[in-house]
């Protein structure tokens, strides 16, 4: 049984930093991509950052230069370090495990975590 578990998140003032972690169990981490998506209130879920099974990292343009994605050597845990946070980063952040070819595919692909709230507000 595949499980995706997120941790981290919380509330921070604009310009602050937060980190998120995600661990996948029940599947070979070396065979799948892992990614972070987010859904702001009233908006559709959008891709934030992801890493393929062979280590290629992809970030959406609005977070480049502010967010950093890394992965552990076992390829089962990813970390999203978020800095210079803005109010528009406020959202529920979801971790996902999916095939490499579907890294940015919209839709219910792969396995999802329950989500963790990130709030950026003064």
C-alpha positions in Angstrom: 0.0 0.0 0.0 1.5 3.3 -1.1 1.4 6.1 1.5 2.4 9.7 1.1 2.9 11.7 4.2 3.6 15.4 4.4 5.0 17.4 7.3 5.9 21.0 7.9 4.0 24.1 6.8 2.4 26.6 9.1 2.1 30.4 9.2 4.7 33.0 8.5 4.9 36.7 7.7 5.8 37.8 4.1 9.4 37.4 3.5 9.7 34.5 5.9 10.7 30.9 5.3 9.1 27.5 5.8 10.0 24.0 4.9 7.9 21.0 3.9 8.9 17.4 3.8 7.2 14.4 2.2 7.9 10.7 2.6 6.6 8.0 0.3 6.4 4.4 1.4 5.1 1.2 -0.3 6.8 1.8 -3.6 10.3 1.9 -5.1 11.2 5.6 -4.8 13.8 5.2 -7.5 11.2 4.5 -10.1 8.9 7.4 -9.7 8.9 11.2 -9.6 7.8 13.1 -6.5 6.3 16.6 -6.6 4.6 19.3 -4.7 1.4 20.9 -5.8 -0.7 23.5 -4.2 -4.3 24.7 -4.2 -5.1 28.2 -3.1 -8.6 29.0 -2.0 -10.9 29.3 -4.9 -8.3 28.2 -7.4 -7.3 24.9 -9.1 -4.4 22.8 -7.9 -1.2 23.9 -9.6 2.3 22.3 -9.9 5.0 23.8 -7.7 8.1 21.7 -7.8 9.1 18.2 -8.7 12.0 15.8 -9.1 12.1 12.9 -11.5 13.4 9.4 -10.6 16.8 10.3 -12.1 17.1 13.5 -10.2 15.9 16.2 -12.7 14.3 19.1 -10.7 11.6 21.2 -12.2 10.2 24.4 -10.6 7.3 26.5 -11.7 8.4 30.0 -12.7 6.7 31.9 -9.8 8.8 30.1 -7.2 12.2 30.0 -9.0 14.9 31.7 -6.9 12.8 31.4 -3.8 12.0 27.6 -3.4 14.5 24.8 -3.3 13.7 21.1 -3.8 15.9 18.3 -2.6 15.7 14.6 -2.1 17.3 12.1 0.2 19.6 9.3 -1.1 16.9 6.7 -0.7 14.7 8.7 -3.0 11.8 8.3 -0.7 11.7 11.8 1.0 11.7 15.2 -0.6 12.1 18.6 1.0 10.8 21.9 -0.2 12.6 24.8 1.3 10.6 28.0 0.8 12.0 31.4 1.4 11.0 35.0 0.6 7.4 33.8 0.9 4.6 36.0 -0.4 0.9 36.1 0.4 0.2 34.5 -2.9 2.1 31.4 -1.8 -0.7 30.8 0.7 -2.3 27.4 -0.1 -2.7 23.8 0.9 0.4 22.0 -0.3 0.1 18.4 -1.5 2.8 15.9 -2.1 2.5 13.4 -4.9 4.2 10.3 -6.2 3.8 9.7 -9.9 5.5 8.4 -13.1 8.2 10.6 -14.5 6.2 11.3 -17.7 3.4 12.8 -15.7 5.4 15.1 -13.6 3.4 18.2 -14.5 0.2 16.5 -15.7 -2.9 18.0 -14.3 -5.4 15.5 -12.9 -5.6 12.8 -10.4 -2.3 11.1 -11.2 -0.4 8.9 -8.8 -0.7 9.0 -5.0 -1.4 12.1 -3.0 -0.8 13.1 0.6 -3.5 14.7 2.7 -2.0 18.2 2.3 -0.5 20.7 4.7 -1.5 24.4 5.0 1.0 27.2 4.3 -0.2 30.7 5.2 1.7 33.8 4.5 0.2 36.8 6.1 1.1 39.9 8.0 
